[in-house]
Amino acid sequence: MKRKGVRLGNKKGISVMIGYILLVVFALIISVTIYQWLKSFVPASSLECPDGVSVFLENASYDSGADKLTITIVNNGRFNVGGYFASISTSADQDLPNVDISPYLNEEESSAINLSSSVLFIQGSEDNPFIPGERETHVFYIPAATGTPYLVRVVPTRQEKIEGKVTFIGCGDARVDQVVTVS
């Protein structure tokens, strides 16, 4: 006696397996295609400042009666600088200064402006007007609720032309920290 159903059942099992295999293959092809497409949006090289970018904090003093932080910054590098990010910590226990002070810049007493969480030099017509050897003093009025500054961190910034576009770059390797003197 021959059973026709046994033979028919095996064909059904094979066709289901082929369907699963095709489904997995299509999913892999689609994921590889999407990965290659998304990879095209990531820049090929990282944005970095030239090695000779360097600034020095000559003075960082805080007048607690007036809530006034005064910093003197010197470009002691080989390249012009466009501005800097400035932040403070309010205690010796904080390893990382985490209070952005750029909004507190007094633009009347400084030759700089606050723009998008950074301080930009404005004394020249160039993209990076702070030339090597120059010295500038900037004044920040820190709200009393923030606390007394203990440490100031300055990270220089530059504007670089990359592939025909001007790009704003933070020079994290050139950051400088200075303990604040309080009076």
Secondary structure as the mmCIF struct_conf table of DSSP 4:
data_model
#
loop_
_struct_conf.conf_type_id
_struct_conf.id
_struct_conf.beg_label_comp_id
_struct_conf.beg_label_asym_id
_struct_conf.beg_label_seq_id
_struct_conf.end_label_comp_id
_struct_conf.end_label_asym_id
_struct_conf.end_label_seq_id
HELX_RH_AL_P HELX_RH_AL_P1 LYS A 4 LYS A 39
TURN_TY1_P TURN_TY1_P1 SER A 40 PHE A 41
BEND BEND1 VAL A 42 VAL A 42
BEND BEND2 ALA A 44 SER A 45
TURN_TY1_P TURN_TY1_P2 ASP A 51 GLY A 52
STRN STRN1 VAL A 55 ASP A 63
TURN_TY1_P TURN_TY1_P3 SER A 64 ASP A 67
STRN STRN2 LYS A 68 ASN A 75
BEND BEND3 GLY A 77 PHE A 79
STRN STRN3 VAL A 81 VAL A 81
STRN STRN4 GLY A 83 SER A 89
BEND BEND4 THR A 90 SER A 91
TURN_TY1_P TURN_TY1_P4 ALA A 92 ASP A 93
BEND BEND5 ASP A 95 LEU A 96
STRN STRN5 VAL A 99 ASP A 100
HELX_RH_3T_P HELX_RH_3T_P1 SER A 102 TYR A 104
STRN STRN6 LEU A 105 LEU A 105
TURN_TY1_P TURN_TY1_P5 GLU A 107 GLU A 108
BEND BEND6 GLU A 109 SER A 111
STRN STRN7 ALA A 112 LEU A 115
TURN_TY1_P TURN_TY1_P6 SER A 116 SER A 117
STRN STRN8 SER A 118 PHE A 121
BEND BEND7 GLN A 123 ASN A 128
STRN STRN9 PHE A 130 PHE A 130
TURN_TY1_P TURN_TY1_P7 PRO A 132 GLY A 133
STRN STRN10 ARG A 135 TYR A 141
HELX_RH_3T_P HELX_RH_3T_P2 ALA A 144 THR A 146
STRN STRN11 LEU A 151 ILE A 162
TURN_TY1_P TURN_TY1_P8 GLU A 163 GLY A 164
STRN STRN12 LYS A 165 GLY A 170
HELX_RH_3T_P HELX_RH_3T_P3 GLY A 172 ALA A 174
STRN STRN13 VAL A 176 VAL A 179
HELX_LH_PP_P HELX_LH_PP_P1 VAL A 180 VAL A 180
STRN STRN14 THR A 181 VAL A 182
#
